[in-house]
Amino acid sequence: MNKMWNDLMNIIDQKSYNSFQEAAMTLEKLYSKTAVTKVQPYLESWIKNNPDEIVGAIHYRDFIGLIQRVQMGSKPAKEELEFSYLHYLISDKATLAWAAFCVTGISPLKAITEVSGAIIQPMPLNDYNTLTVGLGQLYTTRFLQDRYNPLP
């Protein structure tokens, strides 16, 4: 998401979609294409050479110990890693939904309400970290609390 943020903001600025579904599909394709072309080829190198770089809204360094515990067979560590992955993935999907509302002409603030059901105070909503953290708190955490069941 971070690697496509400028493209996403350009699409939002154009407000060129009448349908949420059409906008959401276009943005999902951009998300997938970005993952394949701008993330996947470099991911291992980023993790190895710069574990503090934000990739997928996380710092790999923060997960090294957790990954090592999973490799040693820790079931609680596996559940924590799985939950973290889902949290960040769903937050990205919520961000895509927010953007899809925005490109149909809905204000960024109102789009937060459309995605999360929450009404927030006016604030700048033009950077990925602010948006993903906000949607993580307003939507993703509640969504996972209601629906998450650990894999066996």
N, C-alpha and C positions, 0 to 999 in steps of 0.2 A: 504494500500500500504506500509505503514511504517513497518507493522508487517511481510510483506513478502519480504522486500527489500533484505535481505541476500540471500534468495532462488532465487530471480530474478537475482541478480548479478552472482550467481553460474551458472544459466542457460545461461546467456549472455556469461560468460567465456568459456562455452563448445562449443558455436557456432555450435550447432548440428542440425540445421534445414535448409533445402534448400528452403522451401516455406514460404513466409510471412504469408499466410493464416493459415497454419498448426501451425506455431509459435504463431500467435495471438490467435488461439483457445486454445492452451495449456496454454498460459499465462492468458487468461480470466478464464479458469477453476481453475487455481491456485489462482487467485484473489477472485473468488467466494468461493472456499474452505477455504481460509484464513478468509474471512468475517464470514463464518459460524462457524469455529472452533476456531479462535484466537481473534475475535473481538466481535461478537454478545453476547457470554456468559458473557463477562466482561464489556460491554459498560456501562450499568447503574451504575455499581460500579465505573468505572473510572470517569464518569461524577460527581457522588456524592462525591467521596472521593478525587479526584484529578482533579479538573476542569482545571488546567493549563497543564495537559498532552496533548500532541498533538495526536489527533485521527482524521484520515481523513484529515490531514494537517491543522486542526484548533484547537484552544483552546476553549473548551466549555464556559469558563468564558467570552470570547469575545462575545458570543451569548446570554447570560442570559437575558440581558435587551431587546434584540430584540424578543426573545421567549415570554417574559412576555407581550410585546406590542401586539404580534400576539394573545396571549390568551385573551387579552382584546378587540380584534376585529379590530386592526389597519390594514387596507388594505395595506398601504405603507410598514409597517413592514413585512407583509406576503410576499409581492413581493420581498423585500430585502432578506428575508430568503430563498425563493424559488430560487432566482437568485444565492445566495451564494452556495446553495446545488448543483445546476447545474454546477456552475463554478468549484467546487472541484471535482465533479464526472467526468466532461469532461476532466479536467486536469489529473485525474487518467487514464482515457481511452487513452488520448494522451501519457501518460507515458508508458502504455502497448504497444501502437503502436510503440513508440520509441524502447522499448525492443525487440519487434518482429523483427524490422529491424536489430537491433544489433545481434540477435541470428542467423540471416542469413548471417552474416559476414560483414555487413556494419558498418563502424566506428561509435562510439557514436556521433561524431560531424556531420557526414553526415546524421545520423539518425534524428538529430534535423531538418535538412533541409528537409528531406523526410516528416516529420510530419507537420512542420510549414510553409515550403516554405522560411524560413529565413536562411540567412547565418550568422553565428556568429564567433567571434574570438575563437581560440582554448582555451579551459579551461577544468579543471577536471569536468567530468560529471558522478560522481560515488556516489553521495548521493541524496537521495530522495528530500530533501528540495530544493537544487539547481535546480534539474531537474523540479520539479513540479512548482516552481515559474517561472522558465524560460519558460516552455511550457505554463504556464498560461498567461504570457505576450505576447509571440510570437504567440500563437495559440488560446487558449481558449477565451480570451477577444475579439479578432476579430471575432471568430466564433459566440459568443453570441451576439455581437453587430449587426451582420448581420441577425440573426435568432430568437433571443429571443422575445417571446410575452408572457406577464404575463397571468397566469391562471385567469379565472374569479373569 
